[in-house]
Amino acid sequence: MKILLLHGINLNMFGKRDPAQYGTVTLAEIDQRVQALGIELGAEVESFQTNHEGEMCERIHRAHEEGFDAVMINAGAWTHYSYGIRDALAILKVPIVEVHMSNVHAREPFRHVSVFADIVKGQICGFGADSYLLALRAAISAV
């Protein structure tokens, strides 16, 4: 089983950005934890991060052709307004799990809206770095 994990804008700053909200874990540490759990559960996890919306769309386009079984995405702020990424994700024929470290529904009102909500299998948020591990389990289960 192959799972694609997509990280969006500013997520490369985990560990430095707003530790009260996101903790001190780095993106590399998150990727390592998710890949280790993937091995344990019989899945290969490939991670991709970009701060460029077009690059994210192009990576999603390639995923359509590459035989992934599921996609996990934390698009960061793009979650709330990127119809381009939403439309790229809609091309996929596999389960998509939206993931956030913070509880976006307990934050600023603009974060309560996900333009991906109607096309994803589900959303997991609010459990810090463990949100990613829960999302991986959900993605595998959805396959």
N, CA and C atoms as an extended XYZ file, in Angstrom:
429
Properties=species:S:1:pos:R:3:atomname:S:1:resname:S:1:resid:I:1 pbc="F F F"
N         0.851       -1.181        0.000 N   MET     1
C         0.000        0.000        0.000 CA  MET     1
C         0.890        1.235        0.000 C   MET     1
N         0.526        2.209       -0.837 N   LYS     2
C         1.279        3.454       -0.946 CA  LYS     2
C         0.397        4.632       -0.552 C   LYS     2
N         0.894        5.430        0.393 N   ILE     3
C         0.176        6.608        0.881 CA  ILE     3
C         1.031        7.838        0.588 C   ILE     3
N         0.410        8.876        0.051 N   LEU     4
C         1.097       10.142       -0.179 CA  LEU     4
C         0.689       11.117        0.918 C   LEU     4
N         1.680       11.692        1.582 N   LEU     5
C         1.475       12.685        2.632 CA  LEU     5
C         1.917       14.044        2.115 C   LEU     5
N         0.969       14.960        1.997 N   LEU     6
C         1.233       16.292        1.459 CA  LEU     6
C         1.212       17.327        2.576 C   LEU     6
N         2.269       18.127        2.624 N   HIS     7
C         2.391       19.208        3.601 CA  HIS     7
C         2.418       20.527        2.848 C   HIS     7
N         1.593       21.467        3.252 N   GLY     8
C         1.494       22.737        2.551 CA  GLY     8
C         2.315       23.853        3.144 C   GLY     8
N         1.840       25.029        2.847 N   ILE     9
C         2.545       26.274        3.113 CA  ILE     9
C         2.875       26.464        4.600 C   ILE     9
N         4.107       26.836        4.852 N   ASN    10
C         4.656       27.156        6.173 CA  ASN    10
C         4.876       25.949        7.086 C   ASN    10
N         4.493       24.757        6.652 N   LEU    11
C         4.627       23.610        7.542 CA  LEU    11
C         6.078       23.168        7.709 C   LEU    11
N         6.941       23.598        6.818 N   ASN    12
C         8.369       23.361        7.000 CA  ASN    12
C         8.902       24.091        8.231 C   ASN    12
N         8.110       24.983        8.791 N   MET    13
C         8.522       25.751        9.970 CA  MET    13
C         8.046       25.128       11.280 C   MET    13
N         7.404       23.940       11.218 N   PHE    14
C         7.051       23.256       12.463 CA  PHE    14
C         8.303       23.123       13.324 C   PHE    14
N         8.133       23.309       14.599 N   GLY    15
C         9.256       23.283       15.531 CA  GLY    15
C         9.765       24.679       15.844 C   GLY    15
N         9.512       25.621       14.945 N   LYS    16
C         9.922       27.011       15.124 CA  LYS    16
C         8.712       27.935       15.183 C   LYS    16
N         7.686       27.614       14.420 N   ARG    17
C         6.506       28.472       14.288 CA  ARG    17
C         5.522       28.214       15.418 C   ARG    17
N         5.211       29.214       16.177 N   ASP    18
C         4.159       29.188       17.198 CA  ASP    18
C         4.142       27.890       18.007 C   ASP    18
N         5.190       27.645       18.803 N   PRO    19
C         5.258       26.399       19.570 CA  PRO    19
C         4.079       26.189       20.519 C   PRO    19
N         3.450       27.265       20.974 N   ALA    20
C         2.283       27.102       21.851 CA  ALA    20
C         1.141       26.406       21.111 C   ALA    20
N         1.044       26.642       19.816 N   GLN    21
C        -0.021       26.061       19.011 CA  GLN    21
C         0.378       24.714       18.401 C   GLN    21
N         1.644       24.610       17.955 N   TYR    22
C         2.072       23.451       17.180 CA  TYR    22
C         3.115       22.581       17.871 C   TYR    22
N         3.586       22.997       19.028 N   GLY    23
C         4.612       22.222       19.714 CA  GLY    23
C         5.986       22.464       19.122 C   GLY    23
N         6.923       21.625       19.488 N   THR    24
C         8.308       21.812       19.046 CA  THR    24
C         8.769       20.710       18.089 C   THR    24
N         7.886       19.816       17.741 N   VAL    25
C         8.235       18.748       16.810 CA  VAL    25
C         8.445       19.344       15.411 C   VAL    25
N         9.445       18.854       14.715 N   THR    26
C         9.746       19.349       13.374 CA  THR    26
C         9.007       18.528       12.322 C   THR    26
N         8.947       19.060       11.124 N   LEU    27
C         8.309       18.337       10.028 CA  LEU    27
C         9.061       17.036        9.736 C   LEU    27
N        10.378       17.075        9.806 N   ALA    28
C        11.170       15.855        9.582 CA  ALA    28
C        10.830       14.788       10.620 C   ALA    28
N        10.629       15.206       11.868 N   GLU    29
C        10.255       14.243       12.911 CA  GLU    29
C         8.858       13.678       12.669 C   GLU    29
N         7.947       14.518       12.220 N   ILE    30
C         6.598       14.036       11.895 CA  ILE    30
C         6.681       13.016       10.772 C   ILE    30
N         7.401       13.352        9.716 N   ASP    31
C         7.544       12.420        8.591 CA  ASP    31
C         8.143       11.092        9.046 C   ASP    31
N         9.137       11.158        9.893 N   GLN    32
C         9.788        9.940       10.396 CA  GLN    32
C         8.789        9.081       11.181 C   GLN    32
N         7.998        9.708       12.042 N   ARG    33
C         7.004        8.970       12.829 CA  ARG    33
C         5.941        8.328       11.931 C   ARG    33
N         5.483        9.077       10.950 N   VAL    34
C         4.447        8.560       10.048 CA  VAL    34
C         5.005        7.411        9.215 C   VAL    34
N         6.216        7.556        8.725 N   GLN    35
C         6.819        6.481        7.932 CA  GLN    35
C         7.039        5.229        8.773 C   GLN    35
N         7.457        5.397       10.021 N   ALA    36
C         7.655        4.244       10.911 CA  ALA    36
C         6.335        3.531       11.177 C   ALA    36
N         5.268        4.291       11.438 N   LEU    37
C         3.967        3.671       11.647 CA  LEU    37
C         3.488        3.006       10.351 C   LEU    37
N         3.757        3.636        9.233 N   GLY    38
C         3.397        3.052        7.952 CA  GLY    38
C         4.025        1.677        7.766 C   GLY    38
N         5.299        1.558        8.073 N   ILE    39
C         5.987        0.266        7.966 CA  ILE    39
C         5.313       -0.758        8.869 C   ILE    39
N         5.022       -0.343       10.093 N   GLU    40
C         4.358       -1.229       11.059 CA  GLU    40
C         2.998       -1.711       10.538 C   GLU    40
N         2.299       -0.832        9.805 N   LEU    41
C         0.962       -1.155        9.308 CA  LEU    41
C         0.969       -1.697        7.878 C   LEU    41
N         2.157       -1.852        7.311 N   GLY    42
C         2.267       -2.411        5.967 CA  GLY    42
C         2.058       -1.419        4.841 C   GLY    42
N         2.367       -0.166        5.094 N   ALA    43
C         2.195        0.871        4.075 CA  ALA    43
C         3.485        1.657        3.894 C   ALA    43
N         3.745        2.029        2.664 N   GLU    44
C         4.862        2.919        2.347 CA  GLU    44
C         4.307        4.333        2.278 C   GLU    44
N         4.945        5.264        3.000 N   VAL    45
C         4.473        6.657        3.022 CA  VAL    45
C         5.521        7.535        2.366 C   VAL    45
N         5.094        8.271        1.364 N   GLU    46
C         5.955        9.253        0.698 CA  GLU    46
C         5.487       10.640        1.110 C   GLU    46
N         6.407       11.487        1.553 N   SER    47
C         6.069       12.840        2.005 CA  SER    47
C         6.534       13.873        1.001 C   SER    47
N         5.769       14.959        0.918 N   PHE    48
C         6.095       16.081        0.032 CA  PHE    48
C         5.650       17.363        0.719 C   PHE    48
N         6.530       18.372        0.722 N   GLN    49
C         6.191       19.683        1.290 CA  GLN    49
C         6.584       20.761        0.306 C   GLN    49
N         5.730       21.768        0.181 N   THR    50
C         6.050       22.931       -0.633 CA  THR    50
C         5.347       24.159       -0.082 C   THR    50
N         5.946       25.300       -0.366 N   ASN    51
C         5.336       26.590       -0.043 CA  ASN    51
C         4.771       27.252       -1.308 C   ASN    51
N         4.699       26.493       -2.394 N   HIS    52
C         4.257       27.023       -3.673 CA  HIS    52
C         3.011       26.271       -4.137 C   HIS    52
N         1.922       26.989       -4.256 N   GLU    53
C         0.629       26.386       -4.562 CA  GLU    53
C         0.646       25.598       -5.874 C   GLU    53
N         1.274       26.139       -6.896 N   GLY    54
C         1.351       25.440       -8.175 CA  GLY    54
C         2.105       24.126       -8.066 C   GLY    54
N         3.181       24.116       -7.283 N   GLU    55
C         3.929       22.869       -7.071 CA  GLU    55
C         3.059       21.831       -6.375 C   GLU    55
N         2.241       22.278       -5.422 N   MET    56
C         1.345       21.338       -4.736 CA  MET    56
C         0.358       20.747       -5.731 C   MET    56
N        -0.218       21.574       -6.574 N   CYS    57
C        -1.162       21.070       -7.583 CA  CYS    57
C        -0.474       20.087       -8.517 C   CYS    57
N         0.731       20.397       -8.950 N   GLU    58
C         1.453       19.497       -9.849 CA  GLU    58
C         1.775       18.169       -9.173 C   GLU    58
N         2.100       18.209       -7.879 N   ARG    59
C         2.374       16.947       -7.160 CA  ARG    59
C         1.104       16.107       -7.062 C   ARG    59
N        -0.015       16.749       -6.832 N   ILE    60
C        -1.291       16.037       -6.781 CA  ILE    60
C        -1.604       15.441       -8.155 C   ILE    60
N        -1.356       16.197       -9.227 N   HIS    61
C        -1.580       15.677      -10.576 CA  HIS    61
C        -0.751       14.410      -10.813 C   HIS    61
N         0.518       14.453      -10.421 N   ARG    62
C         1.380       13.267      -10.595 CA  ARG    62
C         0.864       12.098       -9.765 C   ARG    62
N         0.341       12.376       -8.578 N   ALA    63
C        -0.167       11.308       -7.706 CA  ALA    63
C        -1.290       10.545       -8.395 C   ALA    63
N        -2.053       11.237       -9.217 N   HIS    64
C        -3.153       10.594       -9.946 CA  HIS    64
C        -2.632        9.458      -10.829 C   HIS    64
N        -1.426        9.629      -11.365 N   GLU    65
C        -0.843        8.643      -12.287 CA  GLU    65
C         0.050        7.614      -11.595 C   GLU    65
N         0.413        7.845      -10.348 N   GLU    66
C         1.458        7.048       -9.697 CA  GLU    66
C         0.955        5.887       -8.852 C   GLU    66
N        -0.328        5.659       -8.800 N   GLY    67
C        -0.831        4.470       -8.122 CA  GLY    67
C        -0.862        4.534       -6.611 C   GLY    67
N        -1.015        5.711       -6.043 N   PHE    68
C        -1.178        5.805       -4.591 CA  PHE    68
C        -2.541        5.257       -4.198 C   PHE    68
N        -2.594        4.668       -3.024 N   ASP    69
C        -3.843        4.093       -2.522 CA  ASP    69
C        -4.665        5.090       -1.710 C   ASP    69
N        -4.001        6.099       -1.161 N   ALA    70
C        -4.679        7.136       -0.369 CA  ALA    70
C        -3.756        8.344       -0.285 C   ALA    70
N        -4.350        9.475        0.059 N   VAL    71
C        -3.606       10.721        0.226 CA  VAL    71
C        -3.999       11.344        1.558 C   VAL    71
N        -2.994       11.817        2.273 N   MET    72
C        -3.198       12.617        3.485 CA  MET    72
C        -2.705       14.022        3.155 C   MET    72
N        -3.443       15.040        3.598 N   ILE    73
C        -3.005       16.402        3.307 CA  ILE    73
C        -3.228       17.326        4.493 C   ILE    73
N        -2.173       18.045        4.835 N   ASN    74
C        -2.259       19.216        5.697 CA  ASN    74
C        -1.804       20.366        4.820 C   ASN    74
N        -2.750       21.080        4.263 N   ALA    75
C        -2.429       22.155        3.329 CA  ALA    75
C        -2.128       23.469        4.034 C   ALA    75
N        -2.152       23.467        5.376 N   GLY    76
C        -1.942       24.713        6.096 CA  GLY    76
C        -3.032       25.710        5.730 C   GLY    76
N        -2.663       26.960        5.600 N   ALA    77
C        -3.641       28.022        5.313 CA  ALA    77
C        -4.361       27.812        3.983 C   ALA    77
N        -3.759       27.092        3.040 N   TRP    78
C        -4.436       26.829        1.766 CA  TRP    78
C        -5.770       26.100        1.970 C   TRP    78
N        -5.875       25.365        3.074 N   THR    79
C        -7.108       24.633        3.381 CA  THR    79
C        -8.323       25.536        3.307 C   THR    79
N        -8.150       26.788        3.664 N   HIS    80
C        -9.275       27.690        3.858 CA  HIS    80
C        -9.642       28.497        2.617 C   HIS    80
N        -8.795       28.429        1.559 N   TYR    81
C        -9.112       29.267        0.404 CA  TYR    81
C        -8.622       28.754       -0.941 C   TYR    81
N        -7.852       27.680       -1.002 N   SER    82
C        -7.278       27.284       -2.285 CA  SER    82
C        -8.207       26.362       -3.070 C   SER    82
N        -8.984       26.973       -3.938 N   TYR    83
C        -9.837       26.182       -4.818 CA  TYR    83
C        -9.004       25.462       -5.877 C   TYR    83
N        -7.817       25.978       -6.171 N   GLY    84
C        -6.919       25.291       -7.095 CA  GLY    84
C        -6.481       23.941       -6.545 C   GLY    84
N        -6.061       23.909       -5.289 N   ILE    85
C        -5.671       22.646       -4.668 CA  ILE    85
C        -6.895       21.758       -4.490 C   ILE    85
N        -8.018       22.330       -4.132 N   ARG    86
C        -9.256       21.561       -3.986 CA  ARG    86
C        -9.610       20.863       -5.296 C   ARG    86
N        -9.523       21.603       -6.402 N   ASP    87
C        -9.859       21.015       -7.697 CA  ASP    87
C        -8.859       19.942       -8.110 C   ASP    87
N        -7.582       20.135       -7.771 N   ALA    88
C        -6.581       19.101       -8.061 CA  ALA    88
C        -6.882       17.838       -7.254 C   ALA    88
N        -7.200       17.991       -5.972 N   LEU    89
C        -7.535       16.838       -5.141 CA  LEU    89
C        -8.768       16.111       -5.668 C   LEU    89
N        -9.723       16.845       -6.209 N   ALA    90
C       -10.964       16.239       -6.704 CA  ALA    90
C       -10.712       15.296       -7.876 C   ALA    90
N        -9.578       15.427       -8.535 N   ILE    91
C        -9.216       14.534       -9.636 CA  ILE    91
C        -8.917       13.128       -9.124 C   ILE    91
N        -8.420       13.043       -7.888 N   LEU    92
C        -7.994       11.756       -7.337 CA  LEU    92
C        -9.178       10.823       -7.135 C   LEU    92
N        -8.932        9.549       -7.314 N   LYS    93
C        -9.977        8.525       -7.154 CA  LYS    93
C        -9.730        7.671       -5.911 C   LYS    93
N        -8.936        8.185       -4.990 N   VAL    94
C        -8.567        7.449       -3.773 CA  VAL    94
C        -9.028        8.234       -2.561 C   VAL    94
N        -9.123        7.579       -1.396 N   PRO    95
C        -9.497        8.310       -0.176 CA  PRO    95
C        -8.479        9.406        0.156 C   PRO    95
N        -9.001       10.542        0.568 N   ILE    96
C        -8.184       11.684        0.989 CA  ILE    96
C        -8.549       11.993        2.429 C   ILE    96
N        -7.536       12.119        3.277 N   VAL    97
C        -7.753       12.470        4.679 CA  VAL    97
C        -7.093       13.820        4.936 C   VAL    97
N        -7.882       14.775        5.399 N   GLU    98
C        -7.378       16.096        5.765 CA  GLU    98
C        -6.893       16.039        7.210 C   GLU    98
N        -5.732       16.622        7.459 N   VAL    99
C        -5.147       16.550        8.800 CA  VAL    99
C        -4.612       17.921        9.213 C   VAL    99
N        -4.778       18.231       10.493 N   HIS   100
C        -4.239       19.471       11.075 CA  HIS   100
C        -3.753       19.162       12.485 C   HIS   100
N        -2.636       19.757       12.868 N   MET   101
C        -2.126       19.558       14.222 CA  MET   101
C        -2.985       20.263       15.257 C   MET   101
N        -3.425       21.472       14.938 N   SER   102
C        -4.242       22.220       15.891 CA  SER   102
C        -5.723       21.951       15.622 C   SER   102
N        -6.547       22.280       16.601 N   ASN   103
C        -7.992       22.168       16.413 CA  ASN   103
C        -8.447       23.432       15.693 C   ASN   103
N        -8.540       23.341       14.386 N   VAL   104
C        -8.881       24.518       13.580 CA  VAL   104
C       -10.254       25.090       13.935 C   VAL   104
N       -11.129       24.278       14.501 N   HIS   105
C       -12.476       24.736       14.855 CA  HIS   105
C       -12.500       25.523       16.160 C   HIS   105
N       -11.395       25.522       16.890 N   ALA   106
C       -11.292       26.282       18.135 CA  ALA   106
C       -10.388       27.507       17.967 C   ALA   106
N       -10.097       27.841       16.715 N   ARG   107
C        -9.209       28.965       16.425 CA  ARG   107
C        -9.983       30.089       15.735 C   ARG   107
N        -9.286       30.926       15.006 N   GLU   108
C        -9.908       32.059       14.329 CA  GLU   108
C       -11.012       31.568       13.386 C   GLU   108
N       -12.076       32.359       13.240 N   PRO   109
C       -13.216       31.934       12.414 CA  PRO   109
C       -12.845       31.531       10.984 C   PRO   109
N       -11.866       32.201       10.359 N   PHE   110
C       -11.530       31.834        8.985 CA  PHE   110
C       -10.989       30.418        8.895 C   PHE   110
N       -10.433       29.893        9.997 N   ARG   111
C        -9.893       28.528        9.990 CA  ARG   111
C       -10.990       27.466       10.132 C   ARG   111
N       -12.193       27.861       10.418 N   HIS   112
C       -13.287       26.905       10.585 CA  HIS   112
C       -13.757       26.346        9.247 C   HIS   112
N       -13.393       27.005        8.164 N   VAL   113
C       -13.838       26.602        6.829 CA  VAL   113
C       -12.732       25.844        6.115 C   VAL   113
N       -13.092       24.688        5.570 N   SER   114
C       -12.181       23.927        4.714 CA  SER   114
C       -12.830       23.822        3.342 C   SER   114
N       -12.139       24.323        2.319 N   VAL   115
C       -12.674       24.192        0.969 CA  VAL   115
C       -12.523       22.759        0.453 C   VAL   115
N       -11.833       21.905        1.221 N   PHE   116
C       -11.664       20.498        0.848 CA  PHE   116
C       -12.747       19.605        1.456 C   PHE   116
N       -13.520       20.128        2.393 N   ALA   117
C       -14.405       19.305        3.225 CA  ALA   117
C       -15.330       18.400        2.420 C   ALA   117
N       -15.826       18.880        1.301 N   ASP   118
C       -16.795       18.086        0.552 CA  ASP   118
C       -16.166       16.997       -0.316 C   ASP   118
N       -14.839       16.971       -0.414 N   ILE   119
C       -14.206       15.943       -1.246 CA  ILE   119
C       -13.310       14.991       -0.449 C   ILE   119
N       -13.057       15.290        0.827 N   VAL   120
C       -12.209       14.401        1.626 CA  VAL   120
C       -13.066       13.353        2.330 C   VAL   120
N       -12.440       12.230        2.631 N   LYS   121
C       -13.114       11.167        3.381 CA  LYS   121
C       -13.427       11.644        4.793 C   LYS   121
N       -12.490       12.395        5.380 N   GLY   122
C       -12.676       12.915        6.721 CA  GLY   122
C       -11.551       13.845        7.117 C   GLY   122
N       -11.707       14.439        8.289 N   GLN   123
C       -10.744       15.394        8.829 CA  GLN   123
C       -10.324       14.948       10.224 C   GLN   123
N        -9.040       15.096       10.502 N   ILE   124
C        -8.529       14.836       11.848 CA  ILE   124
C        -7.738       16.069       12.260 C   ILE   124
N        -8.076       16.625       13.421 N   CYS   125
C        -7.386       17.825       13.873 CA  CYS   125
C        -7.359       17.878       15.392 C   CYS   125
N        -6.375       18.617       15.904 N   GLY   126
C        -6.343       18.930       17.319 CA  GLY   126
C        -5.502       18.034       18.200 C   GLY   126
N        -4.829       17.061       17.630 N   PHE   127
C        -4.048       16.122       18.443 CA  PHE   127
C        -2.541       16.296       18.266 C   PHE   127
N        -2.134       17.474       17.846 N   GLY   128
C        -0.720       17.722       17.636 CA  GLY   128
C        -0.150       16.788       16.592 C   GLY   128
N         1.094       16.379       16.779 N   ALA   129
C         1.740       15.481       15.820 CA  ALA   129
C         1.009       14.149       15.713 C   ALA   129
N         0.314       13.752       16.769 N   ASP   130
C        -0.454       12.503       16.721 CA  ASP   130
C        -1.598       12.570       15.711 C   ASP   130
N        -2.019       13.770       15.311 N   SER   131
C        -3.047       13.889       14.268 CA  SER   131
C        -2.605       13.157       13.005 C   SER   131
N        -1.320       13.245       12.694 N   TYR   132
C        -0.802       12.574       11.502 CA  TYR   132
C        -0.883       11.056       11.630 C   TYR   132
N        -0.592       10.544       12.814 N   LEU   133
C        -0.649        9.089       13.021 CA  LEU   133
C        -2.091        8.593       12.950 C   LEU   133
N        -2.999        9.355       13.524 N   LEU   134
C        -4.416        9.013       13.440 CA  LEU   134
C        -4.899        9.081       11.990 C   LEU   134
N        -4.430       10.082       11.259 N   ALA   135
C        -4.814       10.229        9.853 CA  ALA   135
C        -4.291        9.069        9.015 C   ALA   135
N        -3.092        8.604        9.315 N   LEU   136
C        -2.549        7.453        8.582 CA  LEU   136
C        -3.402        6.220        8.822 C   LEU   136
N        -3.772        5.998       10.054 N   ARG   137
C        -4.644        4.847       10.362 CA  ARG   137
C        -5.978        4.982        9.630 C   ARG   137
N        -6.519        6.183        9.599 N   ALA   138
C        -7.794        6.402        8.911 CA  ALA   138
C        -7.639        6.198        7.405 C   ALA   138
N        -6.548        6.664        6.837 N   ALA   139
C        -6.324        6.508        5.398 CA  ALA   139
C        -6.219        5.031        5.031 C   ALA   139
N        -5.463        4.281        5.814 N   ILE   140
C        -5.318        2.850        5.553 CA  ILE   140
C        -6.656        2.144        5.696 C   ILE   140
N        -7.399        2.494        6.711 N   SER   141
C        -8.714        1.895        6.931 CA  SER   141
C        -9.669        2.212        5.779 C   SER   141
N        -9.561        3.423        5.233 N   ALA   142
C       -10.454        3.849        4.141 CA  ALA   142
C       -10.161        3.126        2.834 C   ALA   142
N        -8.931        2.635        2.700 N   VAL   143
C        -8.574        1.915        1.472 CA  VAL   143
C        -9.270        0.578        1.485 C   VAL   143
